[in-house]
Amino acid sequence: MEEHAGHAMPAPAPVKPEAPAMKHVGHAMPAEKAPVSGEMARMAHEMGHGAGMSHALERSEGMEDMVRDMRNRFLVTFILAIPVFLYSPLATEVFKIRLPVPFGLPNDILLFILSTPAVLWGGQMFFVGAYRALKNRILDMSVLVALSVGAGYLFSVAATFLFKGIAIGAGTDVAMETADVVLMKSDPFDVIGAIALSRATVNKMRQNLFWAAGYNTVAFPIAAGVFYPAFGLLLRPEIAALSMAGSSLLVALNALLLKRTRLPGLRRTKPGEGGTVPGAMPAAHAGHAA
């Protein structure tokens, strides 16, 4: 006993050595769960798992719920993605899988209808987690996954319904599938030739339509005998058949004249190779022009 300022102080009790860990004979003790990092626990909480429990239990149970939910969502999304693959260009062009399109829908509309549930169901937990993380000014894995999935999906939708136009052969598959015109040589100068070719095609269509409509307007009444009582005009069946064949032949020949259309901007050289600019005069003959 030591005394300090007139007061008796009890001596400290001697420290007893720890008893060895007791093991139950014949039974293995369950191991403790692996610790959950704060980042993963926070992400699980932001995704809506583990709320309403104590802090320690919330971290472990929230992770288990998140893993279980992700596994179930993966299985459902995998099933939803099977028809998307069957109607995708990879299946139709590479694996030669040709399935009938239901209800006569365009292929891009059908793919949009099939892929939207898969994206929304499979990415719901990441979208919700990203919203809560950004609301709290936190950048985590949910934000990264939501941005990557959402950007790819929104780009596909925009390219399908909004950004119709011209794509280059070296572009993405989505751009080439949704574009009206694909420049196979990836040469921007081909845009001028593509516009000229489209205008020439429209003109040929108008010419053929005018010829076919004019021919049928005159030939049908004559073949039906409408003008026979007044003018004595009657078209014999064999003459009418030859005239119809001749009309179709003229329409086909007129369409073949598109090959003689001059297309400015289209160059014979490959991209990256040297060549003369369309409309430019060769240097060897520059001094001999009249």
Rosetta blueprint (number, residue, H / E / L):
1 M L
2 E E
3 E E
4 H E
5 A L
6 G L
7 H E
8 A E
9 M E
10 P L
11 A L
12 P L
13 A L
14 P L
15 V L
16 K L
17 P L
18 E L
19 A L
20 P L
21 A L
22 M L
23 K L
24 H L
25 V L
26 G L
27 H L
28 A L
29 M L
30 P L
31 A L
32 E L
33 K L
34 A L
35 P L
36 V L
37 S L
38 G H
39 E H
40 M H
41 A H
42 R H
43 M H
44 A H
45 H H
46 E H
47 M L
48 G L
49 H L
50 G L
51 A L
52 G L
53 M L
54 S L
55 H H
56 A H
57 L H
58 E H
59 R H
60 S H
61 E H
62 G H
63 M H
64 E H
65 D H
66 M H
67 V H
68 R H
69 D H
70 M H
71 R H
72 N H
73 R H
74 F H
75 L H
76 V H
77 T H
78 F H
79 I H
80 L H
81 A H
82 I H
83 P H
84 V H
85 F H
86 L H
87 Y L
88 S L
89 P H
90 L H
91 A H
92 T H
93 E H
94 V H
95 F L
96 K L
97 I L
98 R L
99 L L
100 P L
101 V L
102 P H
103 F H
104 G H
105 L L
106 P L
107 N H
108 D H
109 I H
110 L H
111 L H
112 F H
113 I H
114 L H
115 S H
116 T H
117 P H
118 A H
119 V H
120 L H
121 W H
122 G H
123 G H
124 Q H
125 M H
126 F H
127 F H
128 V H
129 G H
130 A H
131 Y H
132 R H
133 A H
134 L H
135 K H
136 N L
137 R L
138 I L
139 L L
140 D L
141 M H
142 S H
143 V H
144 L H
145 V H
146 A H
147 L H
148 S H
149 V H
150 G H
151 A H
152 G H
153 Y H
154 L H
155 F H
156 S H
157 V H
158 A H
159 A H
160 T H
161 F H
162 L L
163 F L
164 K L
165 G L
166 I E
167 A E
168 I E
169 G L
170 A L
171 G L
172 T L
173 D H
174 V H
175 A H
176 M H
177 E H
178 T H
179 A L
180 D L
181 V E
182 V E
183 L E
184 M L
185 K L
186 S L
187 D L
188 P L
189 F L
190 D H
191 V H
192 I H
193 G H
194 A H
195 I H
196 A H
197 L H
198 S H
199 R H
200 A H
201 T H
202 V H
203 N H
204 K H
205 M H
206 R H
207 Q H
208 N H
209 L H
210 F H
211 W H
212 A H
213 A H
214 G H
215 Y H
216 N H
217 T H
218 V H
219 A H
220 F H
221 P H
222 I H
223 A H
224 A H
225 G L
226 V L
227 F L
228 Y H
229 P H
230 A H
231 F H
232 G L
233 L L
234 L L
235 L L
236 R L
237 P H
238 E H
239 I H
240 A H
241 A H
242 L H
243 S H
244 M H
245 A H
246 G H
247 S H
248 S H
249 L H
250 L H
251 V H
252 A H
253 L H
254 N H
255 A H
256 L H
257 L H
258 L H
259 K H
260 R H
261 T L
262 R L
263 L L
264 P L
265 G L
266 L L
267 R L
268 R L
269 T L
270 K L
271 P L
272 G L
273 E L
274 G L
275 G L
276 T L
277 V L
278 P L
279 G L
280 A L
281 M L
282 P L
283 A H
284 A H
285 H H
286 A H
287 G H
288 H H
289 A L
290 A L
